Amino acid sequence: MRPNAEHHKQGISVAEFIEHAPAELEFSLLAGARGADDRRITSVRIQKLGLALAGFARYIKLGRIQIAGQSEISYLKQLDENGRRNALENLDVENICCIVLTTVLQPPSELCDFAEANDLPLLRTPLVSSRTISLITDHLQERLAPTETVHGVLMEMYGIGVMLLGESGIGKSECALDLISRGHRLVTDDVVRIKKIGKLLHGESPELTCEFLEIRGLGIVNVRELFGVSSICGRITIELCIELRKWKDTGSIERIGLDMSEHEILGISTGKFVLPVSPGRNLSTLVETAVRVFMLRASGSNPVADLVERHDMIVARGRSK
């Protein structure tokens, strides 16, 4: 199954933003409610409205939330009525998705009239600008994160996220069941929803399939009911991929393991092992061992490099005789 990309190129509407925003923001909608469904936020970056009000309207970037704090409102209030109207009319209103007033500021009536006339959502929060910007940025990084859906199984093993890949029927879910019985935790089976936040890949389960595992011959089982709440894990950072592949399809796999292969998701590469599947192989033991090898390599230990170094020393010693 090929990955399904959901990159949120169109962002989210202001109405969605208001609905899902952190409760601490306590947003109230002062004007421009008609535009809340149509105007869209497409950037996690936030701008202060001051420069635009002072005449530098070209600095307004499309899709960014505009913040109006104490300095911006004070600037408007020091202008006369015509000056306030002119400053607002110079704004590139088509590029503004919404304006957020901070610290429960009372906006000039011209600002409310301008927002209402242009269907421009004007929001207000009791928080100071710095806290408002921090909360909004964190929220938008989550909401606007590039997302990809991948066919696989995601486990939490020894504190890291391990994604099992392979064609349907290869034995990923059965391997996961064995790993759960050994004390590891299931994040999601069959469908892995991956978000790229910063330089990390966060994997989680879709709401519909959370806690469920499909085992051929048994059907769908509830892992939490079978093994307890400790057998389930929520979102986790994906650090390693392990692909299960039929032995005849593996081709030439490096037997020494000098170099790890890589698996790219949303432009970020993670380490990957390819494990051949054949009758009699204990997949769960192999997967556990692969994770331990990965963790040892991450800590600086590399048995392959040690073997090569020992080989070179023996060869050099033989030559010196």
N, C-alpha and C positions, 0 to 999 in steps of 0.2 A: 504494500500500500504506500503510495507516495505521500509525502508530507503535505498538509493543507495549510497554506500561509494565510494569516489573518492580520495584516500589518496595520490596520486602523488608519489607512491613509486619509480618511475623511474626518478623523478625530471624533470628538463627542459633542453633542449639543449642549448649550448652556443649561437647558432644562435638566439633562442627565447629570451635569456637573453639580447643580444645586441639590438634586435628589440624593446623590451619593457622596457629597462632600463631608468631611469630618464634622461631627456634631459640635465640636468646640468652636467652629466658625460662626455658628448661629446666624446664618444668612437670612436677611429679609430683603425682599424684592421691592424696591421703591418705585421703579418706573420701567417702561419698555418691555413689559411681560409678553407682548405679542411676538417679540423677536426671539424668545427663549428657545423655541423649537428649531428655528431656522439658522441662527448664528452658531457657528461651530468653533470649538477650541481645538487647535491642531498642534500646538507647541507646549512643551513643559516649561518653557522660559516665560518669565513675567516681566512686564515693563512698568516703569513709573510714568505717569501721564504728564509730568511737569514740563519736559522739553516740548512736547507736542502743543500744550496750551500756550507756551511762550512763542510759538510760531514755527517750530521745527517739526511740522506734521509728517514730513517724509520719513522720520525715524520710527514711525509706528509700523510694526511688523504684523503681517496678516496672521490671524489665529492665536495671538498672544493675549492673555488677560492683562488689562490695564489697571494699575493700582493708583488710587487717589488718596493720599494721606493728608496730614495736617498742612504740609507746605503747599500742596497743590490747591487745597480748598482756601487757604489763607491768601494765596496769589489771586484766585478768582474774586475773593471778597474785597480785595483792595482796588479792583477795577470798578468802573461805573457800570451801569446796566448795559450800555451799548458795547463797552469793552468786553464784558463777559460774553455777550452774544457773538461778537466777532471772533473771540478766542475759540469758542465752541464750534462756530460755523466753519472755521479753518481746519478742523479735525477731519481726517480721512475716515469718515464714519463706516465706509464699506469694509475697511480693514480691521475694525475694532469688533471683537466678539462680545465683550462685556466690560463694564467698569466696576471695580470693587472699591467702595469707600471703607476706610478703616476707622477704628476708635469711635464709633457711633457719631461720626461727624454729621452736622446738619448741612446738607448741600444747598447752594444758592438755588432759588426757584428756576433760574434760567437753565441750570444743568438738568433738573428734573424734566422741564418742558422739552429740552433738546432730546433727551433720552426717549421720552414718550413719543415725540413727533417722528423719530427715526427708528422706532421699534428696537432700541438699543437697551438691553438689560442693564439696569443700574442696581447693584447689590450693595448691601451694607453689613459690616461685621463689627462687633464690639472690640475685637482684638487690635493690637497695635500692628503697624505695617510689617515689622520684622517677623513677628510670629505668624501673621497672615500669609506672608510670602513663603515661609518655611513649610507650613501645613499644606498650602496649595501645591507647591512644587513636589512634595512627597506624594501627594494624592495623584497628581497628573502623571508622575513617573510610573505609577502603577497602572492607571487607567489607559495611558497612551502607549504602553510598552508594546513593541512588536511581538506578535504571538504566532506560534506555529503548533499545529496538532500533528503528533507522530504516533504511528502504530508501534506499540511496545509495552513493556512492563517497567515501572519505576519502583525501585526499592530503596530503603534507607538501610545501609550496612556500615557498621562501625562509624556512624556519624556522617557519612557522605552519601550523596545521591548517586545510585548506580542504575543505569537504564539498560535493560535487556532488549536487544533487537533481534530480528530474524523473521523469516517468512511465516505466515500463518500455519499453525500445526507443527512447528518445529519443536515445541516443548517449553516455551517461555513461562506460561502460567503454571505448569507442573513444577518447573524449577523454582518458581516463586513460592509455591506452596511448601516445598521442602525447605526453602530458606526461612520461611515464616516459622515453621516448626522448630528451627534451630535458634530462634530468638531475634531474627531480623524483622523489619517492619515493611508492610506494603504501603506504597503511596497511591499507585493506580495500576490497574490492569487494562490491557488492550488499547486504551486511548490515553496518551500523555499530552497534557496541555502545557506548553513551554512558553515562558515569557522572558524576554531579554531586558533586564534592568541593569543599566550601566554596562559592566563587562561580565556580568554573571548570567547564567541560565537557570531560571527557577522553574521547576516542574511540579505540577499538581494534577489532581484528578478532577474531571468534570463532575459537576454536582450529581448528575444522574447515576454514575457508576461508582461513586465513592464507597469504599469498603467492600465492594463485590469483586469476586474472582471467578472466572469461568474455567471449569475443569472438564475436559472431554470425558464423557462417561458418567460424570456426577452432575453436570449442569452448573448453574450459578450458585455459589455459596457466599454467605456473609462471613467475612474473615473476622470481624470484631466479635460476632456471636460465637464463632468456633474457638477462637484463640484468646479472646479478651481485648480490652481497649488498648493494651500496650502493643498489640500487633499492627496497629494502624498509625501511619504518620501523615501529617499534612504536607504543606509545601516544603520543598527541599531544593538546595542548589545541586545541579547535576554536574558531577566532576569526572565521571567515568562512564563509558559505553562498552558493553560487552555484546558482541554479535554472535549468535548461535547459527552455525551454517552447516548444512549437510556435508559430510566428508568428501563426497565426489565433487562438490562445488567449491571447495576451499582452494584449489589450485596449489600454488607453491607458497606455503606458509613458512616463514622463517622459524626454524626449530630452536635456534639459540635465543631469540628474543632480544637482540642487541638494540633494536629501535622499536618503539611503540608506534603503531599507526594512529591516525587522527580521524575524528568524525566531526564534521562541521554542521552547526545548527545556527541559523540566523546570523551567520558571519563570525561565529565564535567557535574555535576548535577545542575539542575535549579529547583526552586520551582514549584509545579504543583497543581492546583485545578481540581477536577472532578465535572462537573456540569451535573446533570441528565436533559435530554431533554424530554419534554412531551407537549401536546397541552395546550395552555394557559399560558405557562411560558414565561416571557419577557427575552429572552436570552441576549440582549444587555445591559439591566439594570443589570442583574446578572453578566455579564462579567465586566462591569464598577465597580460594587461593589467589585468583587473579586480583581481587580487591586488596588483599594483603600485600601482594607484590607491588601494586600501584602505590599503596601507602608507604611502603618501604622506599620506593624510588623517590617519592615526594619528600621523604626525610633525608635523602642523600645516599641511601644504600642502593647499590646496584650489583647483584651477584654476577651478572653477565660481564660487566666491566672488570670485576674482581677476577673472574676466570680468565679473561683475556690477558690481564696483567700478570697473573700467575704463569700462564702459558709463555708469555714473552720473557719472563724471568728465567724459566726453565730452559728455553731456547738459547738465551744469552749465556747462561751458565754452561750449557753444552758446548757452545762455540769457544768459550774461554779455555777449555781444557786442551 
